[in-house]
Amino acid sequence: MSATSLPVRHLFKITIETDGAPTMAVDAPQGTRLLVAVAGGEFEGERLRGKVVTPSGDWVTQRADGSIKLDVRMTLITEDGASILVTYNGIGIVEDGNLKARSAPLFETGDERYTWLNRIQAVGIGGLSGANVVYEVYELL
């Protein structure tokens, strides 16, 4: 099957605020590791919106080819009080001085209003905006 695009539905735009300089482990066996703490942020879409809260962070690996491997765990709290865990891996590359990041978020919640999130695969497309990371997140249909 050949396709030029995947069917998706926009979930939300998320802005992630980082918390200062990362903690680094230089020249670790898999590459230089950076722990980037997340200080907060917000997300907003048609079906859900709220805040990014702690604990949240990104365990980044700078790889030998110049790319970075993302390993993120975030806590979201919706405007109506639901807790949602988001985990994702992804790849980032710098092109023309800008970070281009692609990710594959998975969601986990026990709140009945949002259990539909437990059954979807999402994709995130984003990069840096100042000191913040911004993604557009889409549900694969």
N, C-alpha and C positions, 0 to 999 in steps of 0.2 A: 504494500500500500504506500503510495507516494502522496505526501501532503506538503503544502507550502506554509501552512499555519496550523496551530493547535486550537481547538475550541476552548475558550477560557471565559470566566466571569470575574470582573474586578471585585476583590474583597475589601481592600482598604489601602490607603496610603499611610505609611508609618515613618515617623521621624524619631530617631534614636539618638539621645544625647549621651556622649561619652563623658567619663569622669577623669579628666586629666591624662597625664602620660601613662602609657602602659607599663606593666611589670614585665621585664624581659628575661628570657633564658637564652643567651646567645650561643650559637653553634651547638644546640642540642642534637641528638642523633638524627631526628627527622627534619631538622632545620631550626632556624631561630624562632622561638616561641614568644608570643606576646599575649599577655592577659589584659584585655581591654574591658575595664569595668563600665557598666552602663549606669548612668546617674538618673535617667528618666526618659520621658518622651511621650508621644501621643500617637494614636492611630484613629483613622476615621474612614468609614465606608458606609454604603447604603444600609447594610444589615448589622453592623457593629461599630462601636467607637469607644474610646477610653484612653487610659494612661498606661505607659510602660513603667513598671516599678522595680525596685530591688527586691530580692537578688536577681541580677541579670548580668550577663557578660558574654564576651567573645574570646575564645581561645584560638587565636590566629597562629598559623604556621607560615612563615616566610620560606618559600621553597627555592631550591637551587635554580630553577628556570625563571625566577623573578615573579612568579605568581604567588598568591596567598591562598591558603585553604582556610575557610571559615568554619568554625564550630561554635554555634551560638545556642545559648539557653536564655530565654527571656520569660518574664512574668508579666502578663497583661491583666489589667483590671478594667472591665467594661464600665460604662457610665451607670449601669444598673447593678453593679456589684459582683459580677461573675469573675472568678479567677480562671485564667487560661494560661497553660504552659505552652510555649512555642519553642521548638528545637529545630535547628536547621544546619545543614552543611552547605557549602558552596565554594565557588572559585571567584577570586578577584584578580584583575589585571589592571595595570596602569597603561593607558593609551593616551598619547598627546597630553601627558601631565594630569589626567583625570582617572580616578578609580572607577572601574566598571565592574560591578559585582552581580553575580547570578546565584540564586539560592533555591533550596527546595524545602520550605517550611512544612512541618507537621504540627498539629494542634492536639492538646489533651485537656479535657475539662470534664467535670462531673455535673456541671450545672445543666439541668434539663433544657434550658432555653438555648443552649449553644452546643449540645451534643452532636449536632450535624457537622460541626468542625472536626470531630474525631474521625470522620469517615471520608475526608477529602485529602487530596494531595494538592499543594499549592506551589507556585513558583514566584520568586521575587526578583525584580529587576531594579537595580539602583546603583548608588555610589555615594560619594561624599558631597555634602553641601555645607561648606565651612567646616566646623568641628563636628557636625552631625552626620549620621548615616541616614539616608532617605531611600526607601523602597516603595515601589508600587507592587502590591501582592495580588496574585490572581489565582482563582480556583481552576484547576484543570477539569473540564467537563467530560 
